[in-house]
Amino acid sequence: MIDRRCALFALGTLLILVLGVNVYFIRTIVESSSQKIYSKNLPVSVSKSRQDISTSSRPIERDSQLQLRPIAKDMGEKIREQIRTLPSKYFKQNTSYSLVLERLLAELRIMPNVREDIWNIPNNNWPDAHQLIPPAAPELGTILEILRRSKVIRADNAPLGTQLKLMLNLENGVRALFKPQWYSRDTVLHGPVYFGKDRHNAEVVAFHLSSLLALRRVPLVVARKRTLKSLSETKLVTRSGGCTVTVDLKEIRDRATPALYTTMYQEGNDTCLYGVCHYCSPADPVCGVGDILEGALIFWLPRYLRLVKHRHPWQRTYKRNKFATWEIDEAYCDKSSSRLLDLIDTAIFDFLIDNGDRHHYELAQNNFHNPAVLLIDNGKSLGNPDVDHLDILAPLYQCCMIHKTTWDRLRLFSGGSLSVALGKLVAHEAEISQVSPLITEAHLSAMDRRLLTVYAIVENCLSEKKYASNVILDHR
């Protein structure tokens, strides 16, 4: 009798389980069908105007959006066709660029007599709401030279970012960030646009490109070689009317904080360090060639400038299987933003140097009215000269707006003038700092090619009359 009851109980339990599973699958099928019907009635592009920046880069699951393609792919096909039909003026060299180049080269000359209070100029007189360096800066070359040869008073790990950087206190109360060299100049980085470590030479190139484009929002940067092994003295070497300095480890090791000092060691004849940061590890050090380590020295902005970081509306998800909203929404552009035109300037600047890692941007909030977007941290540039990441230009081709002054300056460098002018500015820096050429011909040629893409996008906006007439004008 007991066995019979147990059998009936087991059979009943099994029946209930089967019914439950059937109900679950039926409900799933019904909900899936309803969702598909609902999705068919939705437009592909949903207007996001006035969307809050904090949600603008919300990731979109690739699996649930198979019917949508990243807008950059469709735009790429259109731009390639537009480039083939560009007016000839964009392929002819505009000789007027030489006037800008001559003025910038004159600024880089080193004055023989240096004022004792010269650091008051970049600290107090230069920064304002629109730029870190004014349009005319005759003391620029002298200040850069002092930055190259100033002695180190204190060295520490930089308290920001995810990669190895040093915070150096220099003479005269100056602070500077030192980014070391990880790659040779001709190393090509394959992978996502944000792949790899920072390129120190990209910081120097970005500084001079910002001057050419009249977007002087990049902090002062120089190339500098440092000896990483203790020697007896600092050496000054005169060259081309200026001087450069090799600084021994006595300046670093004797003035290093304990946290930095413990990460420095010898590997054969080479001196290495790995520092303290999110990705820093003894297994991944940076080593000099012998005692010499090259890097970029970036002037730390004055203390009174209160920088506020904002999330970039066109931020990437940094995940291969997810799209951000801006990558699939054709109506994403928010034309009500007071900073939109600055972000478009930034996008053009980043596209030329292939910087796809500007996930945030900084503003100087010092009672400035409508401060400009600063171009800080350009190390993830110059990765692959053979690839153009069109999605960096999404703010331009989605919004079809551009400062007239920016457009006029871009047209000044048509026909290969951009690579010629930038090449000469960067060559001047390499000579003064006694380093090898800071940019390859392949990267310079890539910038000329990318500039044609910018021309094509603007021409496309003009032809489709998608521009704001009070911002960009048809000069044809």
N, C-alpha and C positions, 0 to 999 in steps of 0.2 A: 504493500500500500504506500509506504514511504517513498519507494523508488518511483512509483507512478506519479506521486505528487511532485517530486523533484523534476521529473521529465516534463510534466505540464508547465511547471514554473519556468523552466529553461526555454520551452517552446514559446511561451507568452513573452518572455523577455526578448527573444530573438525577433518575434513579430513586431514588437514596439520599436526595436532598433531599426528594422528595415523600413517601417513606415516613416520614422523620423528622418532617415537619410533621403527617402524619396521626396518628402516635403521640402527639405533643404535645397535639393537640386532643382526642383520645380520653381521655387522662389528665386533662385539665382538666375535661371534662364529668363524668367519674366522681367526681373530687374535689368538684366543685360539688354534685352530687347527694347525696353523702355528707354534706356540710356542711349542706344543707337538711334532711335527715332528722334529723341530730343537733340542729339548732336547734329543730325542732318538739318535741323531747323535753325541752327546757330550760324551766324556769319563767320567766315574764317577770321576776319580782323575785327576786333572789338575796340572801340575808341578808348584810349587810356589818358586822354587829356586831363590835366590837373591831377594826375596820379601822384601820390605821395612818394618821395624818393625812397623811403625806407622799405617800400614794397615793390619798387619798380623792377627789381631784378629777381623777382620770385621765380624759382626754377619751374620749368615745365617738363613733366616726364615724357621722354621720347616715345615710350611704348604707347602712351595714350594720345599722342598727337602725330600718328604716322601719316595723316593726310596733309600735314603742314611741313614745309621745307624752310630752312633758315633763309631769311630774306636776302642775305648776302649772296647766296648762290644765284638767285634770279637776277639780282642787281649786277652781278659779275658778268653775266651774258649781255646785259644791256650796255654796260660800260665798255666792254670790248668792242661792241659795234660802234659806240659813240666815238671811241678813240680813232677808229678807222676813218671817221668822217670829220675829225676835228679841223677847224680852220688852220691854214698854214702858219699863221702868226704864232701858234703855240710851239711850232717846231723850229722857228727862227730865233737866233740868239738876240736878246734885247740888250744892246750894248750899254744901256743906262745903268745896268747892275754894277758897272765898274765904279760909279760914283759912290755907291753905298759901300762897296768893298774897300775903296781907298780911305774912306772916313773911318771904317772899323779898324783897318790896319794902323791908321794914325793913332787911334785910341790905345792901341797895344804897345806903343813906344814907351820906353822906360825913361822917366825923368831923372836927370843927374842929381838934383838936390831934393831930398825927401823931407817933407814937413814932419815935425815930431808928432803932430796930432792928426796924421793922415787917416788913421782908422776912424776918426769922427765922420769922415765923408761917407763910407759905406754903412756905418752904423747909424748915423743920425740924419744925414742930408739926402741920401738916395731913396730909401724905401718910401713908397706912398701907396695910395689905394690901387694904382694901376700897374706898378712895376717895382722890381727890386733895384734896377739900374736905370737911370734916366736916359733919354735918347742921346744926349751928349754927355760923355763922361771922360774928359781928357786925362784924369788920374787913373783910369782903369788899369793900364799896363803896369804902372808903378805898383799899384796895390796888389796885383796878381804876382808880381815878382817878389814882393815882401812875403806873400803867402807861401811862395816856393821855398824861401830860404830861412824863414823864422825858426828859431830853436824851440824844441819841445820842452815844456815845463812839467807836464804831467801826462801820462798815458793810461787809458782805461778801456775796458770793453764798452762799446756804445750801448746805451740803455734802451734801444729801440730796434725794431725790425726782427727778422728771422735769420739773417745771415751775418757772417763775421764782418764786423766793422770796428774800428777803433775811434774813441773820442780823445782827441788831443787838445790839451791846453797849450797854447803857444805864447810867445812873448807879447807884451802890450795888452794882455787880457783877451787875446783873440782865441776863439775855440774853432776847431775844424774837425770834420768827420773824414776818416781815412778808409777808403775802400780798396782792398788789395786786388792785384791782378790774379785771375784764375785761368784765363785762356790766352793763347797766342792770338795775334790779330786776325789771322786767316782761318781760325777755327769756325766751322759752320755747325750750328746747333740745329739738329733735326728734332721735330716733335712739336708740341703745342707752342704757341707764340710766347707763352710765359715760361718755357722750359729753361732749366739750367740756373746757374748762379749769376749774380750781377756782373756786368762787364764794365770795368772801371773806365775804359776808354770811351764808352758810350756816354758817360757823364760829361766828359770833356767835349765831345762832339755835340752833345745836346746844348751845352752852354753857348757854343759859337753859332749853332743853327738858330737858337732863339734870338741872337743879335741880328742875324741876317733877316729873319722874318719880323723884326720889330716886336717880338714878344719877350721882352726882357724880364722874364719872371722866373728865371733859373738862377739859383744861388751861384756865387763865384766859385769856379772850379779850375784847378790846375793839375797837370800831371806831375808826379813827384816820385823820385827814386829814393829809397831809404836803405841804408845798410843795417842789417839786423844782427850784427855781431859786434861786441864791444871792441872799439879801437881807442886811440888816444885823443883824437881831436876831430872837429868838424872841418870839412874841406870846402872851400869856395872855388868854383871854376868859372872863369870869365868866358863868355861866348856871345857874339852878336850884340854887343852893347849892353848886355845884362849879365846876371850871374845866376847859377843854379847851385843847389846844395845837395850833397849826400850826407845824410845824418846817420851816425853810428848808433849801435844799440845802447851805447852809454846814455844816449838821450831817451831811449825807450826803456831798457831794462832797469837802469838806475832810477827812473822816474815812473815806472809802472806800478800800478796798484797790485796788491798781492794776488787778486783774482786773475789779472792778466799775466803776471810774472810766472805763475805756476803752469801756464799753458805754452810756454816757450821752451824749446829744446833744440839740440843739435842732431842732425841726421847726416852722418858723414861730414862733408865740408859745408853742407847747407844748414841754414838756420830756419826753423819752422815754428809756427804757432797755430793754435786752433781756436783760441778765444773762448768766450762764453756767450752763447746765444741759443735760440730755439733749435737750430739745425747744427750747431757746433758740436764737434766730436773729435776725440784724439785720433779716430780712424780717418778723419777727413781734414787734415791740416793744409795750410797754405805755406809753401816753402819758397824762399828766395833762391836765386842762382848764386851760390856762395853766400855772401852776406847781403846781397842786393835784392830788395823787393820793391817792385814798381806798384804804383797805385794812383788813385785820384784823391786829391785833398779838396774837400768841399767846405767852404766857409759857412760856419754856423751863424744863423740869422741873429740879429740883435735881440737881447732879452726882452726889450719892451714890445716887440712884435708878438702879439698873442695870436698864435695860429689855431684855427679851429678846423678839425677834420670832418669832412662830409662824405657820405657814401655816394659813389658815382652812379647816376641813373642808368648808365650803360655798363654796369658791372657784370662780369662774367660769373657763371656758376662754378667754374673750375672743375667741372665734372663732364666727362665725355658723353655720358648718357642722359644729360639734362640740358635743356635750353632755357635761357632767361627769356622773360616776356618780350624784351626788345628784339630778340632774334627771330620772332615769328609774327609779331604784330605790326602790320604795315602802318597803322594809325597810332603808333606809340608816341610820337613826338609831342612834347608838352611845350607849346609855344608861349605859355604864360610865364615861364621861368625867367627871372631877371638875369640868370647866369647862363642861359642857353647859348648865347653867342660866344661866350668865353669857352664853354665846353666844346663848341664846334671848332674854335681855334685850336684848342688842346688836341682834339681828335686829328686834325690835319697835321699838327706837329708830331704827334705820336705815330701816325701812319707813315710819315716820311722816314722816321728812324726805326720803325717796326717795333714800337713799344705797345704791347697788348696787355699790360699788367697794371693799368691805372685804375685800380678798384676803388680808390678813394681820391679825394682832392682836398687841398688846403686853401683856406682864406685867411687873410690877416685882419682880424677883427679889432681894430684900434680906433674906434669911432670913425672909421672910414665909411663913406657912403658908397654902397654897391662895390665892394672890393673885387679885384680881378682874381681869377683862379690862378694859383701859383703852379709852376711846373717843377715840382720837387720829386726826386727819386726817379731817375731815368735809366737805371742800370739794366733793366731787362730789355734793352734795345740792341740793334745790330746783331741779331741772332742768325738769320739766314737771308743773304742778299738775293737769293733766287725765288723767294716766296713773298707774295704781297697778301697780307691778311686784310681783305677788304672790309671785314666787319668792324675794324677799328674806326672806319669812316661812317659808321651807322648814324651818328648825330647829324652829319652833313647830308647824306642822301635821304634820310627820313624826314628831316626838317626843312631842307632846301633853304637854308638861311646862312649868311656869312657876313661878317663885318666888311664894309666896303674898303676900309683901310687894309684889311688882311688880303682881300681879293686883289687889290692894286699891287700889293707887295709880292704876292705869288706870281702875278703876271710879269713882274720884273725879271724873274729868273727862268724864263722860257728858253727852249733850245739848248739845254745843257748848261746854262749859266749857274744853276744852283750847285752842281758838283764842282765847277771851276772855283766859285767864290768860297764855298765851304772848304774845299781842299786847300786853298791858300791860307785861310785862317787857322786851320788845324795844323798845317805844316809849320806855321810860325810858332805855334805852341810846342810842337815836337822839337823844333830846333832850340828854342830857349830852354826847355826843360831837359834837353839832351836825352830824349827817348826815341825809340823807333817810330816810324809813321803811325799815327793814331787811328787811321782808318784805311781800309783797302779800297782799291779802285772799284772792286765789285760792289761794295756798299755805296760808294759815291754814285755809280751808274744806276743802282737801284733807286736812289732818291730822285734822279731825273725821271726814271720810268714811273715812279709813284706820283710824281707831280703831274704827269700827263693824266693819270687817273683822276686826280682832283679836278683838273681842268674839264675832263669829260663829264664828271658828275655835275659841276656847276652849269656847263652847257646844256646838259640834259634837263636840269631844273629850269633854266631859262626857256628852253624850247617847249617845255610842257607848262610853262607859266605857273610854276609852283612856288615861286619865290615871293618874299615880301618886298614890295617895290621901294619901301623906305630904307631897306637894309642892303640889298644887292641890286645894282643897276645893270642894264644891258649896255655894254660899251662897244658893241660891234658896229 
